[in-house]
Amino acid sequence: MTAPTPLSLAIVNDAKWAFTTRRVKRSDVRGLSEDYQNAKPGDLILCEIASIGHHKRIQLAERRVSESYPDDKVVLCVGDRYAPDQFLGSATIDGPLIDLVAGGGVAGRVDASHKITGRPTTLRPLGLLTGAQGTVLNVADYALPALPANDRVTVIGVFGASMNAGKTTAASSLAHGLKQAGYATAAIKATGTGAFKDFNSYEDAGVPALDFTDVGMATTFRMPLERIERGFDTLVAAAAARGAEVVVVEIADGVFQDETRTILQGSRIRDRLDGILFAAPDALSAHGGVMVLEGLNLTPFAISGQVSCSPLAAAEAAEATGLPILSREDLWSPATIASHVEPLVRYRGEQSTAA
């Protein structure tokens, strides 16, 4: 381990801090370490932008985007990335330049990319941020305190056929509909890559939001299932302790993504769900997704997502699956909540304040 070098606080204060670092206490930073070979997911890293590529903006901790310029100083997290429409990235620092693998603030090495995605924005590592004891700071150091599982609040899971299937729109619309129907509701993003778009979408729907960055993970890709489960338990319990009766939980990517598949095959998360809403981009994806879920002895109560935007596609999906197809407007409706979701609710009007 190399000895940390002192760091001017002016550099820290002037740097652009990404969304993934939003819980970090910046005054804790004392120095820099170049012990890159031992860097692990979630470690804070100060970088200088070397060249602008695919990600031309950084999503800031303040939940706004900032245009990037060469030589900008940015504070990010080392991490992995799974995005079929963009990059497959590793939490690896193995050269003088590394890649911005996610605009929400994840740095590492791009191992593969979609053909229509341009080259990544490149970064020049300046050092891992260290604290008063000389150890590297990690976002896990700033996580919510771990809470035991809460078994009283109702949990509705939102899964999808793929990335960009419409999961977040479905989840935020469902949360809004539940609120309009009189339920104290919260929304959670339990897996994925740190970014504020989904977080903001839930709050725009009028419900409080939490996500995996609140439990110390910049991304959940390649995280052990047990850590994801512990994070899920804490997030649900925190939402319940703040008054939620129903918690809408979005799980990222598609049913074949490693963590999502593992969750569905057997986990505390799967066992805790009171119902599933499935998002699909088209009728074939809806049919295939339902077949996958039913093969795991799971049946969604409805299908939503992009398929619901087309009357013809929705009709095809309804015929193929035998399930109701709910648009975002349907999910807003208290009548829809009464007929499709209310039978799943565990305790109406009995908000749990015990974590």
Secondary structure, DSSP 8 states (H G I E B T S, - for coil): ----EE--HHHHHHSEEBGGGTT--GGG--EEE--GGG--TTBEEEEEEEE--S--EEEBTTSSEEE--TT-EEEEEE--EE-TTSEEEES---SS-EEEEETTTEEEEEEEE-TTS----EEEEEEEEE-TTS-B-BGGGG--------SSSEEEEEEESSTTSSHHHHHHHHHHHHHHTT--EEEEE-SSB--HHHHHHHHHTTS-EEEGGGGT-SB-TT--HHHHHHHHHHHHHHHHHTT-SEEEEEEEEETTSHHHHHHHHS-HHHHH-SEEEEE-SSHHHHHHHHHHHHHTT---SEEESGGGG-HHHHHHHHHHH-S-B--HHHHH-HHHIIIIIGGG-S-TT------
